[in-house]
Amino acid sequence: MYTPPVSLRRFKVKGVFWRQFLRWAVRNVPLWIEPAVIGFWALFFLLWGPGRRGVMANLKAIKPGSWTFTNFFRTYRVFWNYAWTISDNGRFKELGVTPGWSFQGRRNFEPLVEPGAGGAIILTAHMGSYDLGAHLFATSTGRQIVMIRAPEIDPDTRKFEEAKVEEVSHDGLRVGFNTSGDLAFELLAAVQRSEIVAIQGDRVTPGIAAQEVTLFGRKAMIPAGPFALAMASGVPIYPMFVVRAGLRHYMLIVGEPILVERKGRNRNDALKPAIARWVAQLEEVIRTNWFQWFAFESFSWKEIA
């Protein structure tokens, strides 16, 4: 496989140049011109073939029978929303500009912020801004939260992002990367200390345990780790989705808590009902907000025989 020199690698899709450019842009681009700039940059989907094809494959599963021509333009809408989201996230990190927020499912959220609330797991998806939501949750509730992220593939981008994490981290928020072999033990200790662990539960990365599920009528894989952690610790899982609801405004969708109860010796039998509840909520939110599901890699969907 051809490996580009470092000087060119930084300009690849996941190269560090684009993260540095975003940092410069949110500091220097006037707000009044931002919509035009984002509309233009969303056309990047024309140049990123793998990302475009991944979104189109996912749309084909979400909207069975849809035309490829129609999904091509839907893909632009996904990239357009993504551009807005990373811009809002960058503006928050660089300038401290906080977007507006509203709730759906507030009664499901309230047990998380009650005095004396114990440990919990927030399970979310690649929607809205994961980073922004975690920061705002920690600062507004006073709860200790551990946010788990997948590491960047490009080494320079990884160093840049880890440095940014150090800049914006505070006492209420710790960011971890799922590269440590001891991560499961660290997360178990965190929830036992009555902290909250936030994990994305809609995409499997290499090296982590996965569970086959039925999503949009097709077979797909999702991470099994969050459910194993909930079973080992006895803490509830809170399905939570961050959805962009308008100009610098987001909605927090909080689903009903999920408990993982082990009643027999078979671990998988205990996990299946909880996973099924998560998948049902995930599918409902994605179906309604498909234009904000930032899954740029195909789920390798398989038809059910």
N, C-alpha and C positions, 0 to 999 in steps of 0.2 A: 504494500500500500504506500502510495506517495505521501510523504510528510512535508508540507510547505515549510520554508525557513521561518524562523521566529519573526522576522520583519514583516512577512506576509500573513502569518498565522493570526496576528492580532486583528486583521481585517475580515477574518471569516465570520460567519453568522454568530457564533458563540465566542468570538474573540473579544479581548479586553477593550479594543478601541471604541466599540459601540457603548459600553458601560461608561467609559470616560467621556464620550461625546454627550450622552444623556446628562451626565453631571454638569457639564458645561452649559447645555441647552436650558435646563431648568433655572439656571442662575442668570441667563442672559437673554432668553427669548421673551419678549413682552407678552403678557396674557392675551392681549387683543388679537395677536397673530397666531396664537397657539392652535386654534381649530384648523386653520389652513395648513400649518406645518404638519399636524398629526394626520390630516387627510392625505397629504402627500406621502408621508413616510409609511402609511399603511399599505401603499402600493409596493412595498418591499416584498409582499407575498408573491409578486410576479417573479422575483429573482430567487426566492428560496424554495426550490422545487420540492425537497423532502418535506418541509413544513407544510407547504400548500397541499401536497398529496395526502399527508397525514390527516389534516383537517377535513379534506374532502371525503376520505375513507370513513372518518368518524361520522360525518354528516349523513353519509349513505346509510349507516346503521341507525342513526337517530330518526331519520326521515326515510323509511323504506319506500322504494318506488320513486324517489326524487330524481330529477334529471341531473346529469353531470354538469350541463350548462348552467343550471340554476345554482347548483352547489358551488360552482366556481365563483359566482358573485356573492354567495353567502360567506365564502371564505374571506373575501375582502372585509366583510362586516366583522368577522371574528378578529382579524388583524387590526382593524380600526379600533375596536373596543380594547384590545390588548395595548395598543399604542397609548390610548388615554389612561389606562390603568398604570402602566409603568411611568408615565409622565406624572400622574398624581402621586405615586409612590416616591419618585425622585424629588418632587417638590416638597413633600413632607420631610424626607430625610435631609435635604440640603437647606431648606428655608424654614422648616417648621410649620408649613401651611397645612392645616388640618381640614379635610373635606367634611361636608355634612353627613350625618348618619340617621337612619331610621331603622325600625325593627319590624320583623315579622316573626311571631312566636315568642313574644317577650316572656310569657309565663314559663316557657321552657328554659329561658335564660336566667330567670331570677334565682333558682337554687344555686347557681354558680357564684353568685355574689352575696349570698346571705352571710351574716357574721358566723364564723365558725365552720364554714363550708369545708368539706374535706377535699381530698385529691380527686381529680377527674381527667378525662381524656377528651380533647376536642378533636373531632375527626372532620376534615374538610376536603375540598377538592381544588383543582387548578382553575379557580374562578376568582374574579375580582383581584384584590391584592392581598395575598397571604401575609406578606411582611407587614404591610400597613395595618391590617386588621389585628395582628398580634401585638404590635406596638400600642395601638390605641386601646386595646383590651387591657393590657397590663397597666397603662398609665391611668385609665379611667376607673378601674375596679380596685386597684391596690393588690390584686392577687399575684402570686408568683407564677410565672408561666415559662415553660421550656418549649421553644419552638424548634422542631426538627426539620432540616432541609437536606435535600440531595446536594452533594458537592458539584461544583461546575466541572465540566469535562476539560476545558482548556486550563492549563496550569496558571497562566498569567491572570485569567479571569477569576480563577479561584482565589488567588492571592488578593486581588482587588476587592472581591466581595467579602472575604474574611476580614480585611482591613476596615471595610465599611461597617461590618457587623460590630467591630470593636468601637467604632465611633458612635454608633447609635444605641448600643446596649446600655442598659441601666439596671438598677438593683432589682426591678420587678421583672426583667426579661433576660433570659439566657437563650442563646442560639446555639444549637448543636448540629453537626453534620453526621449523617449516617455512614460514617467510615470506620467507626470504632467497633471492635469486636465485643466490647463490654457495654455497648449502648443499651441493650435490653436491661441489664442490671442497673445501669445509671437511671433509666427511666422508671424502673420499678421503685428505686429508692426515692425518686422525686415525688411520685404520687403518694408514697407512704409518708412523705413529709408534708402532705396536704397541698402539694403544688399541682399545677395544671400542665399537662403535656399536650401540645398541639402537633398533629401529624396529618399529612395529606394521604387520603385513602382511596385515590382513584387511579393510581398508576404504579406499576411494579418496576422497580429498578433492579439491575443485576445483583445477585447475591442475597436477596431477601426472600423470606418465605412468602408464598402466594397461594391463593385459593381460587379455584375455578368457579365462576358464577354465571348466571344468565342475565345479561344486560341488554335491553332493547331487543329481546328475543334471540340474541346470539350469545355464544360462549365467549367469555372474556376472563381476564385474570385481575385480581385486586390483591393488595397486601393483606396478609393474615396477622402480621405482628401486632397491630393495635388491639385486635380482639383477644389475642393470647395475653397481652399485657393487662387488659381489663379483667380477664378471667383469673390471672395470677394475683392481682392486687385487690379485686373486688370493688373497683371504682366504676362509676358509670361512664358511658361514652355519650358525648353530646354532639350530634351531627350539626355542623355550623357552616354556612356558606356566605361568602361575601360577594354581593352582586352590585355592579355599577348601575345606579338608578337614574343618573342624569349628570349634568355638568358639575363635576367635583362633589358628587353626592353618591353615597353607597347605602345599600340595604343589607342588614345582617339577618339572614334567615336561620332560625334555630329550630331544629326538629326535636321530636320527643326523645328523651334520654333512652339509651339502650343498655340493658344489663346483660352480662354474660355469666350464666350460672352453670356450673359443672355439676351435673346430677349423677353421672356415671363415670366409668373408667375411660370411655372413649372421648378423647379431646375434641376430635372433629365434630362429633355429634353435639357437643356443647357450643361450639363456635357457629355452626350452621344457622340456627335461628337468628342470632345476632347479626351475622353477615347478611342474611336475607333482608332484615329490617333496614340495614344501612343501604343496601343496593336499591331497595324500593324508594327510599328518600332521595338517594343520589340520582336515580333515573328520573324521578319527578322534577327535580330542580333543573337537571340538564335539559330535559325535554322542553321546559318552559323558557330556559335561558341558554339555548344552544349557542347563541352568538357570543356567549361569554365563557364558554368552556375552552380554556387555553391548553388543550391537549394537542400538541403539534406533531405527535408521533401516533401512527395508527395503533389501535388496540390489538391488532392481529385478530380481528373478529373471525369467528368460525361459525358456519351455519350449524344449527342443531338438527341432527338426523331425525 
